[in-house]
């Protein structure tokens, strides 16, 4: 069994559009092998808000109900995101959008 992973919104979009790239393929592999895929509320919101068709919205919302959604108190989440951002910046990695943390 692999370590649980959180996949970015862009990976979910590619996965849902059946696009093949290393990230979407890894998500597919995790789902196929019943490895734990985690969601966070922001990713759930970003994916669902981009769906135009009501039927597809309901279908994907149902699919997401099978995954664990991590929930942290907002202050704890903000501090954790800031620490992750700072740690990566110290290593020379800059993430443009802070909500990606």
C-alpha positions in Angstrom: 0.0 0.0 0.0 1.3 3.4 -1.0 1.4 6.6 1.2 -1.9 8.6 1.0 -1.6 11.5 -1.5 -3.5 14.7 -2.2 -3.7 15.6 -5.9 -4.0 19.2 -7.1 -7.1 20.5 -8.9 -5.3 20.5 -12.2 -4.6 16.7 -11.9 -8.2 16.0 -11.1 -9.3 18.0 -14.1 -7.0 16.1 -16.4 -8.1 12.8 -14.8 -11.8 13.6 -15.3 -11.1 14.6 -18.9 -9.3 11.3 -19.5 -6.0 13.1 -20.3 -2.9 11.1 -19.9 0.1 12.7 -18.2 2.3 11.5 -15.3 0.2 13.1 -12.6 -3.2 12.0 -13.9 -1.8 8.5 -14.5 -0.6 8.4 -10.9 -4.0 9.3 -9.7 -5.5 6.6 -11.9 -3.1 4.1 -10.5 -3.9 5.1 -6.9 -7.6 4.7 -7.6 -7.2 1.4 -9.4 -5.1 0.0 -6.6 -7.4 1.3 -3.8 -4.6 3.4 -2.4 -5.8 6.3 -0.3 -6.5 9.5 -2.2 -7.2 12.5 0.0 -9.1 15.7 -0.8 -9.1 19.1 0.8 -12.1 21.4 0.7 -10.4 23.9 -1.7 -9.7 21.2 -4.3 -13.3 19.9 -4.0 -14.6 23.4 -4.5 -12.3 24.2 -7.4 -13.2 21.0 -9.3 -17.0 21.2 -8.7 -17.3 24.9 -9.5 -15.8 24.4 -12.9 -18.4 21.9 -14.0 -21.0 23.4 -16.4 -23.4 20.5 -16.8 -25.7 19.6 -14.0 -25.7 15.8 -14.6 -21.9 15.8 -14.7 -21.8 17.9 -11.5 -24.0 15.4 -9.7 -21.9 12.5 -10.9 -18.6 13.9 -9.9 -19.9 15.1 -6.6 -21.0 11.5 -5.9 -17.6 10.2 -6.9 -15.9 12.6 -4.6 -18.1 11.4 -1.7 -16.1 8.1 -1.7 -12.8 10.0 -0.8 -11.7 11.2 2.5 -11.8 15.0 2.8 -9.3 16.4 5.2 -10.6 19.2 7.4 -8.5 21.4 9.7 -9.5 24.3 11.8 -8.9 27.4 9.6 -6.1 28.8 11.8 -4.3 25.5 12.0 -4.6 25.1 8.2 -3.2 28.7 7.6 -0.2 28.1 9.9 0.5 24.7 8.3 0.3 26.2 4.8 2.6 29.1 5.8 5.1 26.7 7.2 5.0 24.5 4.1 5.4 27.6 1.9 8.3 28.9 3.9 10.1 25.5 3.9 9.8 25.2 0.2 10.9 28.8 -0.4 14.1 28.1 1.7 14.8 25.2 -0.7 14.4 27.6 -3.7 10.9 26.6 -4.7 8.3 29.3 -5.0 4.7 28.5 -5.4 2.7 31.3 -7.1 -0.7 30.7 -5.5 -0.8 30.4 -1.8 -4.1 28.6 -1.9 -2.2 25.6 -3.4 -1.0 25.0 0.1 
